């Protein structure tokens, strides 16, 4: 799940990186990130 999540997150991030600063995504915390973005 973690690997698949990172792949999906990367794909989604590439489309939305203009909205979210890169620094926000550096600490990878699935519990905090996935609570508003689910696979």
N, C-alpha and C positions, 0 to 999 in steps of 0.2 A: 504493500500500500504506500509506503514511504517513497519508494522509487517511482511508482506510477504518479503519485502526487507531485513529485518534483518535476516530472516531465510535463504534466498538465499545467502546473503553476508557471513553468518556464514559457510555455506556449501562450498562456493567458497574459503573462507579464509582458511579453514582447509586444502584444497588441495594446496594452494599457500602461506601459512604462511612462508615457507622457503624463499620466494621471498620478501615479505613485512614484515617489523618489526611490532610486535604487537602494539608498541607505536603509529604507524601511524594510526591505526584503532580506538584508544580509543575515540577521539572526533568524535562522529557520526554526520556527516554533509551530509545528502542526496544530496544536491545540488552540492557539490564538489565531492563526491564519485561517484554518478551515472552518472556524465557527461562523464565518460569514461567507465563505466560499467552499462549497462542497463538490466533490467529484461525482 
